[in-house]
Amino acid sequence: MTKRRGRGEGSLYRRGKTWWIQYRDNGLIYRESAGTEKKTEAIGFLQQRIAEIKTEGKSRRDLENVTLGELMGDYLLYFDQKGKRDKGRVLTVFGHFARLQAPELSEALEKLKKSEMTLDQLAAEGRRAISISDAHIESYKKERETEEASHSTINRELDVIRRIFKLGLERRKVHPFRIPVFEKYAPSDPRQGFISRAELQRLLAHLPEWLKPVVEFSFHTAWRKREVTGLLWEHVDLENRTILLPSRLSKNGRPRPIYIDDEIHRILMNQKKRQLADGVRTYPLVFHRMRSFGNNKRKRRPHPVGDFRKVWSAACKKIGLDSLLLHDLRRSGIREMVRSGYSEQTAMEISGHRTNETFRRYNIQDLEDQRLAADRRKHFLENDYN
């Protein structure tokens, strides 16, 4: 005799060969097709629905009515609360996803960027979050590929979209059974762009005076561009030879102290002299450039370094390193630290890497590293053994 299902467990019945399920939620009776002729699969589908109903007292209707706009708004609010700095990049990802998979959200996101819409208003926009399926994610990947986005870029974008669903799960707005699968592309090989000290000196000879210290500092500290160009004199203690990069400038969200060695000290002292010569001794930024304004070319004011891609590209072409990126200075600086004897942990504290895995993608080993290691081993065997 078939065991009768208990109260609150729902029931099964057949229409033709297809199994259907029936259950109660918030006082209402729901009936829907399980889409299968197998009873075991229908039982599993029914159990999934019952589990959704029991999610922290949320009714099925409450969970199903959460919009994609609401999840995006929650994530942006989370960004503000945590003081994160990549909000612009997140909005760009949201824009791509809306354009390709949820076009009804595109206009709302544009208004949000222009401050013409609040996050509360965004919550009422867009389709239901549960309507986003695995097929939507796969379609997004393919369409971004046709737009010539790299696999690494697409993977980072998928991380953002997946995070809004995970945050919705944490806030009990999304059920785990309704989160789509985000299958990412295999990670690409680390970029191999490097520059030696000798090549750096050749590059500096073709750069304007205001950019030279930025490039030297970037190479020696392996800092990111924003961290270098946003550095203020108030973060620098020349007397005690320390720099404390505040958390708002550090990408990993943590304040980062570093020691001012002789090379960094030389760069900073030269900057002090340059600002004195430019008549901008009280300018707060460590690195600046002088620019004229209006029709009077003689009147010049200090400005942040800003975008210098054209100047950088032209200088790189002159020395035959057309594909060199500013970020390659970070890789080169890290490799030099390790080769000169810095421990991995010390180099990570200076560069701001949080995980060993990411750090090792920057510290790419080559035959020269093996040769140096072999020389150290030979020295040990000849002088220190026994």
Secondary structure in CASP SS format (residue, H / E / C, confidence):
PFRMAT SS
TARGET T0000
AUTHOR 0000-0000-0000
METHOD secondary structure of the structure
MODEL  1
M C 1.00
T C 1.00
K C 1.00
R C 1.00
R C 1.00
G C 1.00
R C 1.00
G C 1.00
E C 1.00
G C 1.00
S E 1.00
L E 1.00
Y E 1.00
R E 1.00
R E 1.00
G C 1.00
K C 1.00
T E 1.00
W E 1.00
W E 1.00
I E 1.00
Q E 1.00
Y E 1.00
R E 1.00
D E 1.00
N C 1.00
G C 1.00
L E 1.00
I E 1.00
Y E 1.00
R E 1.00
E E 1.00
S E 1.00
A C 1.00
G C 1.00
T C 1.00
E C 1.00
K C 1.00
K H 1.00
T H 1.00
E H 1.00
A H 1.00
I H 1.00
G H 1.00
F H 1.00
L H 1.00
Q H 1.00
Q H 1.00
R H 1.00
I H 1.00
A H 1.00
E H 1.00
I H 1.00
K C 1.00
T C 1.00
E C 1.00
G C 1.00
K C 1.00
S C 1.00
R H 1.00
R H 1.00
D H 1.00
L H 1.00
E H 1.00
N C 1.00
V C 1.00
T E 1.00
L H 1.00
G H 1.00
E H 1.00
L H 1.00
M H 1.00
G H 1.00
D H 1.00
Y H 1.00
L H 1.00
L H 1.00
Y H 1.00
F H 1.00
D H 1.00
Q H 1.00
K H 1.00
G C 1.00
K C 1.00
R C 1.00
D C 1.00
K H 1.00
G H 1.00
R H 1.00
V H 1.00
L H 1.00
T H 1.00
V H 1.00
F H 1.00
G H 1.00
H H 1.00
F H 1.00
A H 1.00
R H 1.00
L H 1.00
Q H 1.00
A C 1.00
P H 1.00
E H 1.00
L H 1.00
S H 1.00
E H 1.00
A H 1.00
L H 1.00
E H 1.00
K H 1.00
L H 1.00
K H 1.00
K C 1.00
S C 1.00
E C 1.00
M C 1.00
T C 1.00
L H 1.00
D H 1.00
Q H 1.00
L H 1.00
A C 1.00
A C 1.00
E C 1.00
G C 1.00
R C 1.00
R E 1.00
A H 1.00
I H 1.00
S H 1.00
I C 1.00
S C 1.00
D H 1.00
A H 1.00
H H 1.00
I H 1.00
E H 1.00
S H 1.00
Y H 1.00
K H 1.00
K H 1.00
E H 1.00
R H 1.00
E H 1.00
T H 1.00
E C 1.00
E C 1.00
A C 1.00
S C 1.00
H H 1.00
S H 1.00
T H 1.00
I H 1.00
N H 1.00
R H 1.00
E H 1.00
L H 1.00
D H 1.00
V H 1.00
I H 1.00
R H 1.00
R H 1.00
I H 1.00
F H 1.00
K H 1.00
L H 1.00
G H 1.00
L H 1.00
E H 1.00
R C 1.00
R C 1.00
K C 1.00
V C 1.00
H C 1.00
P H 1.00
F H 1.00
R H 1.00
I C 1.00
P C 1.00
V C 1.00
F C 1.00
E C 1.00
K C 1.00
Y C 1.00
A C 1.00
P C 1.00
S C 1.00
D C 1.00
P C 1.00
R C 1.00
Q C 1.00
G C 1.00
F C 1.00
I C 1.00
S C 1.00
R H 1.00
A H 1.00
E H 1.00
L H 1.00
Q H 1.00
R H 1.00
L H 1.00
L H 1.00
A C 1.00
H C 1.00
L C 1.00
P C 1.00
E C 1.00
W C 1.00
L C 1.00
K H 1.00
P H 1.00
V H 1.00
V H 1.00
E H 1.00
F H 1.00
S H 1.00
F H 1.00
H H 1.00
T H 1.00
A C 1.00
W C 1.00
R C 1.00
K H 1.00
R H 1.00
E H 1.00
V H 1.00
T H 1.00
G C 1.00
L C 1.00
L E 1.00
W H 1.00
E H 1.00
H H 1.00
V E 1.00
D E 1.00
L C 1.00
E C 1.00
N C 1.00
R C 1.00
T E 1.00
I E 1.00
L E 1.00
L E 1.00
P C 1.00
S C 1.00
R C 1.00
L C 1.00
S C 1.00
K C 1.00
N C 1.00
G C 1.00
R C 1.00
P C 1.00
R E 1.00
P E 1.00
I E 1.00
Y E 1.00
I C 1.00
D C 1.00
D H 1.00
E H 1.00
I H 1.00
H H 1.00
R H 1.00
I H 1.00
L H 1.00
M H 1.00
N H 1.00
Q H 1.00
K H 1.00
K H 1.00
R H 1.00
Q H 1.00
L H 1.00
A H 1.00
D C 1.00
G C 1.00
V C 1.00
R C 1.00
T C 1.00
Y C 1.00
P C 1.00
L E 1.00
V C 1.00
F C 1.00
H C 1.00
R E 1.00
M E 1.00
R E 1.00
S E 1.00
F E 1.00
G C 1.00
N C 1.00
N E 1.00
K E 1.00
R E 1.00
K E 1.00
R E 1.00
R E 1.00
P E 1.00
H E 1.00
P C 1.00
V C 1.00
G C 1.00
D C 1.00
F C 1.00
R H 1.00
K H 1.00
V H 1.00
W H 1.00
S H 1.00
A H 1.00
A H 1.00
C H 1.00
K H 1.00
K H 1.00
I C 1.00
G C 1.00
L C 1.00
D C 1.00
S C 1.00
L C 1.00
L C 1.00
L C 1.00
H C 1.00
D H 1.00
L H 1.00
R H 1.00
R H 1.00
S H 1.00
G H 1.00
I H 1.00
R H 1.00
E H 1.00
M H 1.00
V H 1.00
R H 1.00
S C 1.00
G C 1.00
Y C 1.00
S C 1.00
E H 1.00
Q H 1.00
T H 1.00
A H 1.00
M H 1.00
E H 1.00
I H 1.00
S H 1.00
G C 1.00
H C 1.00
R C 1.00
T C 1.00
N H 1.00
E H 1.00
T H 1.00
F H 1.00
R H 1.00
R H 1.00
Y H 1.00
N C 1.00
I C 1.00
Q C 1.00
D C 1.00
L H 1.00
E H 1.00
D H 1.00
Q H 1.00
R H 1.00
L H 1.00
A H 1.00
A H 1.00
D H 1.00
R H 1.00
R H 1.00
K H 1.00
H H 1.00
F H 1.00
L H 1.00
E H 1.00
N H 1.00
D H 1.00
Y C 1.00
N C 1.00
END
